[in-house]
Amino acid sequence: MAQDFNRAMREGLADAVGFVGGALAGWWLGRQFGIDFIATSEWNARQVVGLLLIVGGCGVGRFVARRLMLKDKP
């Protein structure tokens, strides 16, 4: 039972770190292209691309964090 709890805690931590880190990386990437989704209130194609970068960053960040934090662990 302790192993299940430890695994669940590692998965939760990996998800949290991955989502937040990925979202920040996606937002940073968008800002490098001149798209700041967070700072603007209007909706147009550039803001949708910025939002997609943030959402995509969340998924990629979660995937990478799980691979790094859960590798070689039961």
N, C-alpha and C positions, 0 to 999 in steps of 0.2 A: 504494500500500500504506500509506503514511503517513496518508492521509485515512481509510482504513478503521480504522486503529488509533485515530486521534483521535476518530472517531465512536463507536467502541466504548467508549472511555474516557469520553466525555461521557454516553453512555447508561447506563453502569454507575454513574457518579457521580450522575446524575439519579435512577436507581432507588434507590440507597442513601439519598440525602437525602430523597427522597419517602417511602420506607417508614418511616424513622425519624421524620421530621417529622410524617407523617400519623398514625402510631401514638401519638405524644405528644399530638397535637391531639385524637385520639379519646379518649384517656385523660383529658385535661383536660376535655373536654366531658362525659364521664360523671361526673367529680367535681363538675362544676357542678350536675348533677341529683341528686347524692347517691349515685352509684353508683361505688364504688371497687373495680374488679375485681382490681387488683393486691394490695390490702391485706387482702382477706378470703379465708378458706380454705373457706367453704361454697359450695355450688352451689344457686342458685335462679334464678328468672326475672330478677331484677335483675342478677345476675352475668352471665347469658347476654346480656342487653342491653348490659352494659358491654363484654363481649368482642366483640360485634358492632360496637359503636362503634369499638373499636380496630382491628378487621379492616377495617371500612369506611374508616376513616381512612388505613390503609395504601394501599388502592387509590386513593382520591381524591388522597392526597399524591403517589403515583407519577405519576398522570395529570397533575397540575398541574406537578410538577417537570419532567416530560418536555416539556410544552408550553412552559414558560418557558426551559428550558436548551437545547432543540433547535430552537427556532423560527428560521427563516431560515438554517439551516445545512445543507449538503449531506449 
